[in-house]
Each structure stands twice: as structure tokens, then as C-alpha cells.
Amino acid sequence: MEYNLADLFESVVDVAADREALVYVDHPGTGAERRLTYAELDAAANRIGHHLIDSGIKPGEHLGLHLYNGVEYLQTVLGCLKARVVPVNVNYRYVEEELVYLYRDADLVALVFDAEFDDRVAAALPQAPRLRHLVRVGESAEAGPEALAFTEAEAAGSPGRGFPARAADDQFIIYTGGTTGMPKGVMWRQEDLFFAGLGGGAPTGEPVKRPEELAERVAAGGSGITFFPTPPLMHGTSTLTSFIGFNFGQRVVIHRKFVPEEVLRTIEKEKVTSMSLVGDAMLRPLVDALNGPMKGTDCSALFSVSSSGAILSETVRRQFGELVPNAMLLNNFGSSESGFNGTATDDSGAGSGFRVRVNSRTQVVDPATHEPVAVGEIGRVAQSGHVPLGYYNDPVKTAETFFEKDGRRWVLLGDMATVDEDGVVTVLGRGSQCINTGGEKVYPEEVEQALKSHPDVYDALVAGVPDATWGNHVAAVVQVRAGAEPPSLTDIQTHCRSRLAGYKVPRQLVIAEAIQRSPSGKADYRWAREVAVAADR
């Protein structure tokens, strides 16, 4: 047995067959749900895996998942892994041009898609000549592209295993980005992903030393933990969170879409113990619901709430902590290229920055020499050991991002940071978003933390706007809390000056009806800059 995700999953199934593995809640308010044991999920994945093989999909070929959250998503990912087909996530917000790029860049030969996306798939399909096998989830309301119904594909495949031998080198591709350019496919060996993204079977403890040890731990332990990844599965974090739950032999709960009231109902009903989300864009609506229509919801089973991909602000952490005092709030730091790097310290926030205690494989290095930077010097975060193979179909970007040093392979992340005497890393922000104003560098995330501590600010993004005097000036795009009076620029500046150096204080304020973010809550900085530039004109 090797560190192959399908092998590992099957080993857990064999010792936890009757445990509940997956709970799916359909459209909020309908009450529709599905529950599968480990044995049932394994058989369902086997059916899809055998269907792919029977349809001529070969090991190493790529299948796209253009889906909302659902049983079919995780069932298909597992079926791909069993059949040695490489799963590729597709952002369901992409329009025709972006879909054509991804379908072609990823060399997709098969696609499983929701019927709601019929028109987008039909538009992109003629420009993706390698895409030869389509499977549709749900019923098409109108004539869409010719595709096999998922239920038929499932019925046609054998529920037994009987797959060829798999390997630790089998791949898993996570497409990331799209907010500052076209998406990139991060190529992971499954063994590397297991240790870097799934914590080696024990994210908060000692990783397993043998593949067989994973099932041994599951057999020795009991059930009782319920994982609830609330963002879309098409973002790597949620799929990996689901697999962490499976590696523990525990229960995973998913919703089709994020609706705060329904999330809280599920937390109460299913006695959720561990929830993951992305930043204030997801946690703040939960706070509002607990203060409003969902007041009194029983969240006593909730032990941890983790955020990755966006920082939870001090203000929202405090508000949620007052409502659900038993839950730990974790600001996790990681990426599609590195997996998990570390967790923010308790004193992280406006004024002190996003401070992270990183793992032993993470350093802050000079991007040119790749040598560790001195204390207080700015460098880029890098990680060694279990790192991806590179970006699919992009040797240039791969050469820029991945390097060899001291006989080990490293990945150079886009995050700028400093390190202190105790080894604590302060993450400043993405270098691509850095604002150069009057020769000083300003990282939007730090300014956003200060803005969101203002009592009347509900959400905020920060961008640089061309300026004849300063080169660029700092612009704040702000969504005001419901019922509050929009603050003036002077109000915002006064508030920020007690938390930020003068050159970081916004010189422009734009009040927006709503802050635009991805479905998972990640910032859309292109949108913020366009709004700020248009307002400046």
C-alpha cells in the first residue's frame, strides 16, 4: 500500500463501513438531504470510477468537475482517484472565455457538470476539441449539450472495487487564481498532497508513518466528530477539508450553497464540531444571523471554526466569540501551492499584523537568492518538502515559482512577509497586490483589517489608484453596515491613523452597495481597483 488517496480512503472504509460518512443538504428550506455510510459512499464512487474506465477514460487523463456542492462532487472525485483519472476543479462562476481557457489549458477529456450550467458548457464545448465525454447532474430545462445523465453513468458502473493498482505518484490538480489573471493548475503528487494538504492523516498531531497506520488509527478511535466545510467544493480548501474528515473516519456535512441561516440550523441539528469557512465574508453573516433571526441557535457542539484564504478580522472574531464562546477561532495560513503553513497567533490583528507560527518546512527567503532573510527584512514565504510538481502546461511560471535548494524542492509563494527573533512570521500580503505610494509599500490586507474594525464598516477591500503626486494612492472600497450612516473620508482616516502609519491611511473612500467576492469569500481585487479608479475619475 502507498500514500494514494483512493487506497487510503478504501482502507478507512474497510474498518468504518457502517459509520455515517457524508450528509448532504440540498436547496436550503426544502428539507431534502442524503446520508451515506462509508460503505455506501465507497460503492457510489466505485460505480463512477468503473464508468469512466468503461467509457475509455485512461489513467492520467483529466476530468473537470463543473458542479455546485453535492454528493456527486465528492463521489466523482473519489471515483476519479480510484480509476487513476485526474480530477480538476472548475470555478462555476466562470463565463465562456474563462471556461474555454480552463477546459483547454487543463486538457480536459471528460466533464461532469450541473444542468444549471448547460448554456455555458454548450458555448465553450466547440472550442475544447479534446473534451469528448460529458455527464450531466440533474435534468436540463432546455436543450443543452449532448451528455449522459449522471444517474445513468452511476447505474452502468460496478459497485465493486476491482481497480488496477494505484501509486503515490498519481496526480491531483487544483486550479487556483483567476482574480489577477487566468487560473493556474497546481499539480500535486497524491503522497505530497496527503502530507502537505491533509496533515498526513493528523493535521493537529503526529502524521502517520505508514499508510496502513491511517486505518489502524480509525479502527482504534470512535466516531463523534462532524466536519462542515461551508465554502464551495470547487475551491481546494473545502475538498481537502472533506478528505481530512474521511481520513479520520468521521462524518462530513455539505450544503449545496452557503446560506447563513441554513448553516446554523445544520450546526444545531447535526451537532457540528468543526466548521471551515473563508474570512469575514462568511463569518460575519453568521454573526448577524445569531444576533437576529437565529438567536438562541444551539452551537454548543461547535469546537473549532477555521478560516483559510482570507483573514478573520479582530472585530468579527470578538463578536462571534461572544456568541459562541466554546469555539476556537483559527486563522489558518496556506495556499493551493503549499497546503497548510501555519496558524495565526492570538494577537494578530490591526496594528500588529497577521502573525503566523509556521511549520518547520516554511521560511521567509529572498526571492532572488532563495536564502533566508534577516530578522525584520521583507522576503517571500517559501515551503520545502512535500510541494507540488509545478503548474500544469506552464513551464515558465513553474520555473519562477519552484526551485531546488540544499537537495530539497521548494515552492516560492506570492506572500510577502517578515520574521522575528522567535521565528514568528508576519504576513504582509500578496506582492501582486502591493501598493507603491510615494516610495512606500502598502499591503491591502493590513489596511482592510483596520477598516473592518470601524463600527460602521461591514466589509472592505483596498486597492491602489494611479496618482500624479504619489504614483499611486490608497483607496478604500467600503460596504457600510445595514442601518449605519456612511462614514466620511475624514472619519475613516481618523479611525485608521490610530492603527496604521500615515502613508497607509486611505486617501480615497468609495462607498459600495456590496463588496464583490468569489463564492468562497476571497477578495476580488480587480473589481475593487476598477471601482476605485472609476470613482476617482
Secondary structure as the mmCIF struct_conf table of DSSP 4:
data_model
#
loop_
_struct_conf.conf_type_id
_struct_conf.id
_struct_conf.beg_label_comp_id
_struct_conf.beg_label_asym_id
_struct_conf.beg_label_seq_id
_struct_conf.end_label_comp_id
_struct_conf.end_label_asym_id
_struct_conf.end_label_seq_id
BEND BEND1 TYR A 3 TYR A 3
HELX_RH_AL_P HELX_RH_AL_P1 LEU A 5 VAL A 13
TURN_TY1_P TURN_TY1_P1 ASP A 14 VAL A 15
BEND BEND2 ALA A 16 ALA A 16
TURN_TY1_P TURN_TY1_P2 ALA A 17 ASP A 18
BEND BEND3 ARG A 19 ARG A 19
STRN STRN1 GLU A 20 VAL A 25
BEND BEND4 HIS A 27 HIS A 27
TURN_TY1_P TURN_TY1_P3 PRO A 28 GLY A 29
BEND BEND5 THR A 30 THR A 30
STRN STRN2 GLU A 33 THR A 37
HELX_RH_AL_P HELX_RH_AL_P2 TYR A 38 ASP A 54
TURN_TY1_P TURN_TY1_P4 SER A 55 GLY A 56
HELX_LH_PP_P HELX_LH_PP_P1 ILE A 57 LYS A 58
TURN_TY1_P TURN_TY1_P5 PRO A 59 GLY A 60
STRN STRN3 HIS A 62 HIS A 66
BEND BEND6 ASN A 69 GLY A 70
HELX_RH_AL_P HELX_RH_AL_P3 VAL A 71 ALA A 83
TURN_TY1_P TURN_TY1_P6 ARG A 84 ARG A 84
HELX_LH_PP_P HELX_LH_PP_P2 VAL A 85 VAL A 85
STRN STRN4 VAL A 86 ASN A 89
TURN_TY1_P TURN_TY1_P7 TYR A 92 ARG A 93
HELX_RH_AL_P HELX_RH_AL_P4 GLU A 96 ASP A 105
TURN_TY1_P TURN_TY1_P8 ALA A 106 ASP A 107
STRN STRN5 LEU A 108 ASP A 114
HELX_RH_3T_P HELX_RH_3T_P1 ALA A 115 PHE A 117
HELX_RH_AL_P HELX_RH_AL_P5 ASP A 118 ALA A 124
HELX_RH_3T_P HELX_RH_3T_P2 LEU A 125 GLN A 127
TURN_TY1_P TURN_TY1_P9 PRO A 129 ARG A 130
STRN STRN6 HIS A 133 VAL A 137
BEND BEND7 GLY A 138 GLY A 138
BEND BEND8 ALA A 141 GLU A 142
BEND BEND9 PRO A 145 PRO A 145
STRN STRN7 LEU A 148 ALA A 149
HELX_RH_AL_P HELX_RH_AL_P6 PHE A 150 ALA A 156
BEND BEND10 GLY A 157 GLY A 157
BEND BEND11 PRO A 159 GLY A 160
HELX_LH_PP_P HELX_LH_PP_P3 PHE A 163 ALA A 165
TURN_TY1_P TURN_TY1_P10 ALA A 168 ASP A 169
STRN STRN8 GLN A 171 THR A 176
BEND BEND12 THR A 179 MET A 182
STRN STRN9 LYS A 184 ARG A 189
HELX_RH_AL_P HELX_RH_AL_P7 GLN A 190 ALA A 196
TURN_TY1_P TURN_TY1_P11 GLY A 197 GLY A 197
BEND BEND13 LEU A 198 LEU A 198
HELX_RH_3T_P HELX_RH_3T_P3 GLY A 199 GLY A 201
TURN_TY1_P TURN_TY1_P12 PRO A 203 THR A 204
BEND BEND14 GLY A 205 GLY A 205
HELX_LH_PP_P HELX_LH_PP_P4 GLU A 206 VAL A 208
BEND BEND15 LYS A 209 ARG A 210
HELX_RH_AL_P HELX_RH_AL_P8 PRO A 211 ALA A 220
BEND BEND16 GLY A 221 GLY A 221
STRN STRN10 THR A 226 PRO A 229
BEND BEND17 PRO A 231 PRO A 231
TURN_TY1_P TURN_TY1_P13 LEU A 233 MET A 234
BEND BEND18 HIS A 235 HIS A 235
HELX_RH_AL_P HELX_RH_AL_P9 GLY A 236 ASN A 247
TURN_TY1_P TURN_TY1_P14 PHE A 248 GLY A 249
STRN STRN11 ARG A 251 HIS A 255
BEND BEND19 ARG A 256 LYS A 257
HELX_RH_AL_P HELX_RH_AL_P10 PRO A 260 GLU A 270
TURN_TY1_P TURN_TY1_P15 LYS A 271 LYS A 271
STRN STRN12 SER A 274 LEU A 277
HELX_RH_AL_P HELX_RH_AL_P11 GLY A 279 ASN A 291
TURN_TY1_P TURN_TY1_P16 GLY A 292 GLY A 296
TURN_TY1_P TURN_TY1_P17 SER A 300 ALA A 301
STRN STRN13 SER A 304 SER A 307
BEND BEND20 GLY A 309 ALA A 310
HELX_LH_PP_P HELX_LH_PP_P5 ILE A 311 SER A 313
HELX_RH_AL_P HELX_RH_AL_P12 GLU A 314 LEU A 323
BEND BEND21 VAL A 324 VAL A 324
TURN_TY1_P TURN_TY1_P18 PRO A 325 ASN A 326
BEND BEND22 ALA A 327 ALA A 327
STRN STRN14 MET A 328 SER A 335
TURN_TY1_P TURN_TY1_P19 SER A 336 SER A 338
STRN STRN15 GLY A 339 ALA A 344
TURN_TY1_P TURN_TY1_P20 ASP A 346 ASP A 347
STRN STRN16 GLY A 349 GLY A 349
TURN_TY1_P TURN_TY1_P21 ALA A 350 SER A 352
STRN STRN17 GLY A 353 GLY A 353
STRN STRN18 PHE A 354 VAL A 358
TURN_TY1_P TURN_TY1_P22 SER A 360 ARG A 361
STRN STRN19 THR A 362 VAL A 365
TURN_TY1_P TURN_TY1_P23 PRO A 367 THR A 369
HELX_LH_PP_P HELX_LH_PP_P6 GLU A 371 GLU A 371
STRN STRN20 PRO A 372 PRO A 372
HELX_LH_PP_P HELX_LH_PP_P7 VAL A 373 ALA A 374
TURN_TY1_P TURN_TY1_P24 VAL A 375 GLY A 376
STRN STRN21 GLY A 379 SER A 384
BEND BEND23 GLY A 385 HIS A 386
STRN STRN22 GLY A 390 TYR A 391
TURN_TY1_P TURN_TY1_P25 TYR A 392 ASN A 393
HELX_RH_AL_P HELX_RH_AL_P13 PRO A 395 THR A 401
STRN STRN23 PHE A 402 LYS A 405
TURN_TY1_P TURN_TY1_P26 ASP A 406 GLY A 407
STRN STRN24 ARG A 408 VAL A 419
TURN_TY1_P TURN_TY1_P27 GLU A 421 ASP A 422
STRN STRN25 VAL A 425 ARG A 430
HELX_RH_3T_P HELX_RH_3T_P4 GLY A 431 GLN A 433
STRN STRN26 ILE A 435 THR A 437
TURN_TY1_P TURN_TY1_P28 GLY A 438 GLY A 439
STRN STRN27 GLU A 440 VAL A 442
HELX_RH_AL_P HELX_RH_AL_P14 PRO A 444 LEU A 451
TURN_TY1_P TURN_TY1_P29 LYS A 452 SER A 453
BEND BEND24 HIS A 454 HIS A 454
TURN_TY1_P TURN_TY1_P30 PRO A 455 ASP A 456
STRN STRN28 VAL A 457 ASP A 467
TURN_TY1_P TURN_TY1_P31 ALA A 468 TRP A 470
STRN STRN29 GLY A 471 VAL A 480
HELX_LH_PP_P HELX_LH_PP_P8 ARG A 481 ARG A 481
TURN_TY1_P TURN_TY1_P32 ALA A 482 GLY A 483
HELX_LH_PP_P HELX_LH_PP_P9 ALA A 484 SER A 488
HELX_RH_AL_P HELX_RH_AL_P15 LEU A 489 ARG A 497
TURN_TY1_P TURN_TY1_P33 SER A 498 ARG A 499
BEND BEND25 LEU A 500 LEU A 500
HELX_RH_3T_P HELX_RH_3T_P5 GLY A 502 LYS A 504
BEND BEND26 VAL A 505 VAL A 505
BEND BEND27 ARG A 507 ARG A 507
STRN STRN30 GLN A 508 ALA A 512
BEND BEND28 GLU A 513 ALA A 514
STRN STRN31 ARG A 517 ARG A 517
TURN_TY1_P TURN_TY1_P34 PRO A 519 SER A 520
STRN STRN32 ALA A 523 ALA A 523
HELX_RH_AL_P HELX_RH_AL_P16 TYR A 525 ASP A 536
#
